[in-house]
Amino acid sequence: MKKIFSLLIVLVSAIAFAQKPIFTSAKIKSATVYSNSAELLQSASVTLPSGTSEIVIKNVADYVNENTIQIGAPANVTVLSVQFTRNFISEYEIDESNPMIKRVRDSIAIIEKEMGKIANEKVSYAKTIDLLDKNQNVAGQNSGLNVTELMKLVDYYRAKRNELSNLVDVLYEKENKLKDKLSKLNSKLELNTQKQEKTSQGKLVLQVMTDAASSVNLDINYLTNNASWSPFYDLRADNINSPINLMYKAKVVQNTGIDWKKVKLTLSSGNPNQNNTAPILQAWFLRFGYPRTYGYTNDDTKMNEVVVTAYGIKKDSAPQSSISNYTTINENQLNISFDIDIPYDILSNGKAHSVALKDLKLPATYKYYAVPKAEKEAFLLAEISEYSKFNLLPGEANIIFEGMYVGKTMINPNQTSDTLNLSMGRDKKIAIKREKIADKSGTKFLSGYKEQTFTYDITIKNNKKEAIEMLLKDQYPISTDKEITIELLDNGKAKVNPETGILTWDVKLGAGETKKYRISYKIKYPKDKFIDNL
């Protein structure tokens, strides 16, 4: 009977101990950042008793995709269940403040206790003084006292009253000194609390089972959506005869609730949240409906214009050439990833953190490009062949040419052409003019038709000290109505694309040289109709 009772006590004690949560904090080891999420790898150490235990792992992200949580545990530990929560409250949760903060809090508690004692003494002395004051007229009420006894009573009252008042003054002085110390300790506590790493509200609650008590390390892996990255570039070129120095960079943003301190970063172009179900085509049945009406847009002047915002701010032109030694690019079947060996600190503040990835030298052929109908300035283009081997991603680029910051451009490697054109900005030393020739243009009326002739001269002057090559483009309109006929009268010896109406010249200009090109076309259409985009 005694053995059974002892066994019951042991079982009850074991159950009670197993029900007490064991708290630990997770430390972040690495982060794989995608375009709209991040995969975090964390670790935690915990000492487990034998049997079943509940572990509360603190310092995980505020928002976690629960379907992606993976727990790596030793072979002797079985993970029974995993739950993510932001509202775990337990009477067993302990304060894990650092030792410095604990000492300050202990000192504050001691001072507050002393101040409580002083407050009690002040009340006691105040009550005694009040009692003496209420009985100071005892002589007038008791006529049995003679003069000698009355003088003794007055002397006693005066001495006692002064003694108590002096004691109260001493207490006030002590209280003021304690208040000063308390104020300094509170300031010190606030300062040390601010120095602590940011802690999150997210927690993982694990139910585990083990046969023997031991200290174990747990690996924690999950996806969180509050992180992202995007590529951007610095393009630097000294002149039109030098290659382009391209600094491959990334803007990393995270607001997961935990600061990433000295983590190994991997940036991936993949998207783990996208739908991975392959599409299936269904039968396409046509049906009658009502015509749709769209707003009109004049697209004739949209000729792939290269837009560059210029600021003219001087910038340092020295590239970071050593960063390439610390970044490994892995080209997978479906995405590209950048493994960075340098540990980074990425704070959870929603701000963009710049991360350098690669420093590349791109062999480039430079050519000028102009569309005077849309822009009266020439743009310098750098042509990059075989650009796919550089693993570029779509992104914004800063342009630094001849040591000057000249503006921004976009890099879009997702195209089908063999050559990637990078805009290096506008060149003010190339003068371009497109003017209508009045005596070669005009309108005629022929019976029921109107006939209009347009003639333009395009003049280009190279004000540079060296020869240049330029790709010059213009256009004439194309008809989609059989009542509108268009005739190209003069193409200015350009290459003509009759399907698009684009005219192209490969222009070579020596230093200080000027060239002129003329184009002319005629449009015929019914005179009672109006062409609104002519």
Secondary structure, DSSP 4 states (H G I P E B T S, - for coil): -HHHHHHHHHHHHHHHHHHS-EEEE-EEEEEEE-SS-EEEEEEEEEEE-SEEEEEEEEEE-SS-EEEEEEEE--TTEEEEEEEEES----TT------HHHHHHHHHHHHHHHHHHHHHHHHHHHHHHHHHHHHTTTHHHH-TT--HHHHHHHHHHHHHHHHHHHHHHHHHHHHHHHHHHHHHHHHHHHHHHHHHSPP--SEEEEEEEEESS-EEEEEEEEEEESSEEEEEEEEEEESSTTS-EEEEEEEEEEE-SSS-EEEEEEEEES--TTS--PPP--------------------TT-S---------EE------GGGGGGEEEEE-SS-EEEEE-S-EEE-SSS--EEEEEEEEEE--EEEEEE-TTT-SSEEEEEEEESGGGG---SEEEEEEETTEEEEEEEE---SSSSEEEEEEEEETTEEEEEEE-GGG-EEEEETTEEEEEEEEEEEEEE-SSS-EEEEEEEE-----STT-EEEEEE-TT-EEETTTTEEEEEEEE-TT-EEEEEEEEEEEEETT---TT-
